[in-house]
Amino acid sequence: MSGALYIFNPENDLSVANGGENYMPPPRARIIAEDLAFLPVWYAESGDDVIVPSERYIDWMHSEVTPKSWTS
């Protein structure tokens, strides 16, 4: 059995609320999303994957959580 995959994506709720075909989240929403992207690590279990938007979070990762990044 493989582990869970976690991604923190609050911009999705803003996009759904917008209701249009094209959506670009406001700068503040993008900043909040990047700053809180590491949040799933706190409830991920051993063997789970957490996708983060930047390599800067990888140093903080626990050894039992496999880091993934948008840039890899």
GROMACS elastic network, one bead per residue, 0.5 to 0.9 nm:
[ bonds ]
;  ai    aj funct       b0    kb
    2    47     6  0.73629   500
    2    48     6  0.78016   500
    3    45     6  0.80214   500
    3    46     6  0.78244   500
    3    47     6  0.51310   500
    3    49     6  0.69041   500
    4    44     6  0.78386   500
    4    45     6  0.83067   500
    4    47     6  0.76895   500
    4    49     6  0.62276   500
    4    50     6  0.84128   500
    5    44     6  0.85983   500
    5    48     6  0.59696   500
    5    50     6  0.58315   500
    5    51     6  0.74906   500
    6    40     6  0.62577   500
    6    41     6  0.83060   500
    6    44     6  0.76029   500
    6    48     6  0.77201   500
    6    49     6  0.61870   500
    6    51     6  0.62159   500
    6    52     6  0.89896   500
    7    37     6  0.72093   500
    7    38     6  0.86908   500
    7    39     6  0.89130   500
    7    40     6  0.69663   500
    7    49     6  0.87592   500
    7    50     6  0.59688   500
    7    51     6  0.51863   500
    7    52     6  0.69054   500
    8    11     6  0.89359   500
    8    33     6  0.71649   500
    8    34     6  0.86730   500
    8    36     6  0.73636   500
    8    37     6  0.52388   500
    8    38     6  0.76773   500
    8    39     6  0.71892   500
    8    40     6  0.67623   500
    8    50     6  0.86730   500
    8    51     6  0.78952   500
    8    52     6  0.78637   500
    9    12     6  0.58979   500
    9    13     6  0.81119   500
    9    33     6  0.67002   500
    9    37     6  0.77486   500
   10    13     6  0.57105   500
   10    14     6  0.70991   500
   10    29     6  0.80800   500
   10    30     6  0.89083   500
   10    32     6  0.86503   500
   10    33     6  0.63301   500
   11    14     6  0.51035   500
   11    15     6  0.61849   500
   11    16     6  0.87169   500
   11    24     6  0.88372   500
   11    25     6  0.64155   500
   11    29     6  0.69027   500
   11    30     6  0.73974   500
   11    33     6  0.71811   500
   12    15     6  0.50309   500
   12    16     6  0.62450   500
   12    17     6  0.86268   500
   13    16     6  0.51636   500
   13    17     6  0.61714   500
   13    18     6  0.85795   500
   14    17     6  0.50849   500
   14    18     6  0.61183   500
   14    19     6  0.88632   500
   14    23     6  0.87139   500
   14    25     6  0.72054   500
   14    29     6  0.87797   500
   15    18     6  0.50429   500
   15    19     6  0.65958   500
   15    20     6  0.76979   500
   15    21     6  0.89700   500
   15    22     6  0.84274   500
   15    23     6  0.60527   500
   15    24     6  0.79163   500
   15    25     6  0.74358   500
   16    19     6  0.53531   500
   16    20     6  0.80095   500
   17    20     6  0.86123   500
   18    21     6  0.88055   500
   18    23     6  0.74250   500
   19    22     6  0.87013   500
   19    23     6  0.86367   500
   20    23     6  0.67302   500
   24    27     6  0.88323   500
   25    28     6  0.81108   500
   25    29     6  0.60412   500
   25    30     6  0.63536   500
   26    29     6  0.53650   500
   26    30     6  0.64914   500
   26    31     6  0.88691   500
   27    30     6  0.51499   500
   27    31     6  0.62552   500
   27    32     6  0.87268   500
   28    31     6  0.50730   500
   28    32     6  0.62086   500
   28    33     6  0.85841   500
   29    32     6  0.51323   500
   29    33     6  0.61082   500
   29    34     6  0.86711   500
   30    33     6  0.50473   500
   30    34     6  0.62220   500
   30    35     6  0.85637   500
   31    34     6  0.52445   500
   31    35     6  0.60623   500
   31    36     6  0.85638   500
   32    35     6  0.50885   500
   32    36     6  0.60420   500
   32    37     6  0.83084   500
   33    36     6  0.53505   500
   33    37     6  0.58137   500
   34    37     6  0.50902   500
   34    38     6  0.80807   500
   34    52     6  0.79683   500
   34    53     6  0.66505   500
   34    54     6  0.80208   500
   35    38     6  0.73188   500
   35    39     6  0.87818   500
   36    39     6  0.54439   500
   36    40     6  0.86570   500
   37    40     6  0.72042   500
   37    41     6  0.88618   500
   37    50     6  0.89614   500
   37    51     6  0.79988   500
   37    52     6  0.56902   500
   37    53     6  0.71296   500
   37    54     6  0.89383   500
   37    57     6  0.87356   500
   38    41     6  0.58542   500
   38    42     6  0.80174   500
   38    50     6  0.79736   500
   38    51     6  0.84107   500
   38    52     6  0.65063   500
   38    57     6  0.69128   500
   38    60     6  0.88925   500
   38    61     6  0.86836   500
   39    42     6  0.59581   500
   39    43     6  0.79236   500
   40    43     6  0.55745   500
   40    44     6  0.59696   500
   40    50     6  0.66698   500
   40    51     6  0.88381   500
   41    44     6  0.50611   500
   41    45     6  0.80952   500
   41    49     6  0.86328   500
   41    50     6  0.65714   500
   41    61     6  0.74265   500
   41    62     6  0.80875   500
   41    65     6  0.76082   500
   42    45     6  0.84301   500
   44    47     6  0.83368   500
   44    48     6  0.59118   500
   44    49     6  0.75820   500
   44    50     6  0.75741   500
   44    65     6  0.74707   500
   45    48     6  0.55908   500
   45    49     6  0.86861   500
   45    64     6  0.79202   500
   45    65     6  0.72356   500
   46    49     6  0.87208   500
   46    63     6  0.88498   500
   46    64     6  0.51445   500
   46    65     6  0.58324   500
   46    66     6  0.87073   500
   47    64     6  0.64022   500
   47    65     6  0.59831   500
   47    66     6  0.71246   500
   48    64     6  0.81710   500
   48    65     6  0.58629   500
   48    66     6  0.68707   500
   49    65     6  0.60399   500
   49    66     6  0.53115   500
   49    67     6  0.64914   500
   49    68     6  0.69685   500
   50    65     6  0.73279   500
   50    66     6  0.70200   500
   50    67     6  0.61252   500
   50    68     6  0.62092   500
   50    69     6  0.84415   500
   51    54     6  0.89757   500
   51    67     6  0.68326   500
   51    69     6  0.55525   500
   51    70     6  0.71807   500
   52    55     6  0.75328   500
   52    56     6  0.89714   500
   52    57     6  0.71363   500
   52    58     6  0.84049   500
   52    67     6  0.77828   500
   52    68     6  0.63849   500
   52    69     6  0.51468   500
   52    70     6  0.66671   500
   53    56     6  0.87721   500
   53    57     6  0.85322   500
   53    68     6  0.86184   500
   53    69     6  0.56613   500
   53    70     6  0.51965   500
   53    71     6  0.74872   500
   54    57     6  0.63856   500
   54    58     6  0.80830   500
   54    69     6  0.60159   500
   54    70     6  0.67651   500
   54    71     6  0.71767   500
   55    58     6  0.55396   500
   55    59     6  0.81033   500
   55    67     6  0.88350   500
   55    68     6  0.84228   500
   55    69     6  0.62378   500
   55    70     6  0.83772   500
   55    71     6  0.76337   500
   55    72     6  0.88821   500
   56    59     6  0.66870   500
   56    60     6  0.81505   500
   57    60     6  0.54620   500
   57    61     6  0.66930   500
   57    67     6  0.84214   500
   57    69     6  0.89614   500
   58    61     6  0.52130   500
   58    62     6  0.87124   500
   58    67     6  0.59893   500
   58    68     6  0.80696   500
   58    69     6  0.83851   500
   59    62     6  0.84441   500
   61    64     6  0.82310   500
   61    65     6  0.65899   500
   61    66     6  0.78303   500
   61    67     6  0.67994   500
   62    65     6  0.55163   500
   62    66     6  0.80772   500
   62    67     6  0.87931   500
   63    66     6  0.71474   500
   63    67     6  0.88791   500
   68    71     6  0.85777   500
   68    72     6  0.72215   500
   69    72     6  0.54917   500
